Amino acid sequence: MIKPLKNYVVLKKEKNLEEKKVGSIILATSKKDDANVANIIEVGEEVKNSELVKGAKVIYKEYSTTSYKENDDEYLLIKDEDILAVIK
């Protein structure tokens, strides 16, 4: 597992797939509506915002992340200041 340093947060994007049936073929495409929505997996020691906790669902700035892949899981590292909102 990843342990973020300083004011970084580890996010994991939700896998939102939209299924579309064409004849007898099912096509799965990613949903664009939730493109910048993810769940917090880990929080760095210097994150001061008390709403940024494990399990919170957040909206983050596009193009402000660094991706990391481990096995089949893809994680995003982001500074806490680039998280725009918490979804409740």
Rosetta silent file (secondary structure, phi, psi, omega in degrees, C-alpha in Angstrom):
SEQUENCE: MIKPLKNYVVLKKEKNLEEKKVGSIILATSKKDDANVANIIEVGEEVKNSELVKGAKVIYKEYSTTSYKENDDEYLLIKDEDILAVIK
SCORE:     score description
SCORE:     0.000 S_00000001
   1 L     0.000  156.448 -177.600    0.000    0.000    0.000 S_00000001
   2 L   -94.139  133.053  173.924    1.059    3.586   -0.586 S_00000001
   3 L  -112.490  108.703 -178.081    1.762    5.939    2.341 S_00000001
   4 L   -70.853  148.773  178.333    1.634    9.551    1.103 S_00000001
   5 L   -97.453  158.165  174.174    4.134   12.082    2.390 S_00000001
   6 L    48.268 -121.783 -174.968    3.500   15.630    3.650 S_00000001
   7 L  -103.429   32.661  178.333    0.262   17.110    2.287 S_00000001
   8 E   -95.916  153.764  179.986   -0.457   14.460   -0.358 S_00000001
   9 E  -128.301  141.535  175.768   -3.558   12.287   -0.578 S_00000001
  10 E   -99.828  126.199  179.395   -3.964    8.905   -2.301 S_00000001
  11 E  -115.920  154.692  171.945   -7.153    8.544   -4.322 S_00000001
  12 E  -130.212  121.635 -178.787   -8.729    5.623   -6.123 S_00000001
  13 E   -68.282  143.876  174.632  -11.108    6.380   -8.949 S_00000001
  14 L   -75.953  143.468  178.329  -14.488    4.727   -8.916 S_00000001
  15 L   -92.099   93.660  178.382  -15.053    2.411  -11.824 S_00000001
  16 L   -97.990  107.047  178.688  -18.202    3.833  -13.362 S_00000001
  17 E  -111.102  137.980  177.586  -19.065    1.845  -16.404 S_00000001
  18 E  -107.654  124.029  179.965  -22.030    2.526  -18.574 S_00000001
  19 E   -95.469  136.140  179.606  -23.327   -0.498  -20.424 S_00000001
  20 E  -128.679  128.697 -177.958  -24.804   -0.087  -23.865 S_00000001
  21 E  -101.842  124.292  176.839  -26.441   -2.970  -25.671 S_00000001
  22 E  -120.923  103.240 -175.164  -26.096   -3.154  -29.427 S_00000001
  23 L    65.674 -121.692  178.180  -27.934   -6.206  -30.689 S_00000001
  24 L  -102.994    8.149 -179.559  -26.570   -9.072  -28.605 S_00000001
  25 E  -102.024  132.778  176.846  -23.287   -7.291  -27.824 S_00000001
  26 E  -103.528  122.092  178.643  -22.834   -5.369  -24.560 S_00000001
  27 E  -104.401  129.437  177.516  -20.416   -2.431  -24.761 S_00000001
  28 E  -107.759  122.719  178.020  -18.997   -0.997  -21.533 S_00000001
  29 E  -125.654  150.003  179.100  -17.755    2.564  -21.688 S_00000001
  30 E   -73.260  146.259 -177.346  -16.544    4.783  -18.902 S_00000001
  31 L   -86.934  126.555 -177.113  -18.941    7.458  -17.768 S_00000001
  32 L   -78.407  -20.282 -177.054  -17.657   11.004  -18.349 S_00000001
  33 L   -59.634  -38.212 -176.219  -19.943   12.610  -15.729 S_00000001
  34 L  -106.340   36.333 -175.131  -17.798   11.395  -12.828 S_00000001
  35 L   -61.666  -33.385 -177.204  -14.437   11.853  -14.535 S_00000001
  36 L  -114.422   37.223  178.173  -12.875   13.741  -11.603 S_00000001
  37 E  -116.165  134.859 -179.581  -14.491   11.890   -8.711 S_00000001
  38 E  -152.221  168.031  176.942  -12.536    9.481   -6.491 S_00000001
  39 E  -105.250  142.076  178.598  -12.387    7.977   -3.008 S_00000001
  40 E   -78.061  129.074  178.922   -9.644    8.794   -0.506 S_00000001
  41 E  -101.881  -43.793  179.800   -7.507    5.763    0.356 S_00000001
  42 E  -144.413  153.202 -179.047   -4.734    7.368    2.466 S_00000001
  43 E  -128.053  134.434  178.185   -3.966   10.847    3.812 S_00000001
  44 L   -70.418  162.105 -175.317   -0.517   12.349    4.449 S_00000001
  45 L   -63.170  -31.247 -174.229    0.559   13.605    7.885 S_00000001
  46 L   -95.646    9.913  176.631    0.465   17.316    6.993 S_00000001
  47 L   -75.106  119.877 -173.775   -3.081   17.403    5.553 S_00000001
  48 L   -95.468  -20.281 -178.639   -4.885   19.915    7.763 S_00000001
  49 L   -72.158  117.547 -175.464   -8.418   19.730    6.359 S_00000001
  50 L   -71.465  -12.787  178.372  -10.408   17.520    8.733 S_00000001
  51 L   -84.218  -13.539  178.866  -12.883   16.571    5.988 S_00000001
  52 L   -89.509   86.945 -177.588  -10.182   14.797    3.977 S_00000001
  53 L  -125.720  162.603  177.580  -10.346   11.378    5.641 S_00000001
  54 L   -53.852  136.191  177.054  -10.159    7.783    4.440 S_00000001
  55 L    90.000  -12.258 -179.759  -13.300    6.761    2.591 S_00000001
  56 L   -71.218  144.363  177.718  -14.430   10.293    1.676 S_00000001
  57 E   -98.898  126.715 -172.877  -15.630   10.833   -1.878 S_00000001
  58 E  -130.822  160.938  171.462  -14.060   13.925   -3.463 S_00000001
  59 E  -110.312  133.217 -176.677  -13.911   16.007   -6.622 S_00000001
  60 E  -127.081  162.080  178.832  -10.402   16.997   -7.723 S_00000001
  61 L   -65.399  138.973  176.224   -8.783   19.270  -10.310 S_00000001
  62 L   -70.667  144.063  178.503   -8.232   17.730  -13.687 S_00000001
  63 L    65.654   24.389  179.635   -4.550   17.204  -14.657 S_00000001
  64 L  -115.070   14.176 -175.612   -3.320   17.667  -11.069 S_00000001
  65 L  -115.027  160.830  170.345   -2.597   14.039  -10.232 S_00000001
  66 E  -117.478  126.231 -176.771    0.239   11.565  -10.541 S_00000001
  67 E   -92.860  151.263  179.316   -0.904    8.032  -11.297 S_00000001
  68 E  -143.324  130.473 -178.755    0.536    4.847   -9.815 S_00000001
  69 E  -113.160  130.962  178.186   -0.447    1.310  -10.766 S_00000001
  70 E  -133.042  117.575 -173.104   -0.095   -1.652   -8.415 S_00000001
  71 L    57.263 -122.896  179.032   -1.329   -5.035   -9.654 S_00000001
  72 L   -99.898    2.320 -177.422   -4.683   -4.241  -11.318 S_00000001
  73 E   -97.374  138.599  176.395   -5.415   -1.185   -9.162 S_00000001
  74 E  -114.220  128.629 -179.099   -4.659    2.372  -10.251 S_00000001
  75 E  -115.077  155.709  177.151   -4.109    5.057   -7.620 S_00000001
  76 E  -120.823  134.676  173.655   -3.790    8.816   -7.917 S_00000001
  77 E  -105.647  134.222 -175.173   -1.530   11.018   -5.782 S_00000001
  78 E  -148.135  147.927  174.158   -2.650   14.611   -5.364 S_00000001
  79 E   -72.805  146.108 -178.537   -1.884   17.601   -3.139 S_00000001
  80 H   -59.410  -30.993 -179.343   -4.654   18.356   -0.662 S_00000001
  81 H   -70.182  -15.485  178.861   -5.049   21.867   -2.108 S_00000001
  82 H   -92.418    2.008  173.433   -6.046   20.375   -5.487 S_00000001
  83 E   -89.796  122.536 -171.385   -9.078   18.641   -3.998 S_00000001
  84 E   -89.506  -33.872 -175.411  -12.010   20.926   -4.727 S_00000001
  85 E  -159.052  155.929  173.688  -14.931   19.396   -2.799 S_00000001
  86 E  -107.614  130.467  179.523  -16.099   16.550   -0.597 S_00000001
  87 E   -93.164  124.108 -179.685  -19.264   14.766   -1.745 S_00000001
  88 L  -112.063    0.000    0.000  -21.594   13.891    1.111 S_00000001
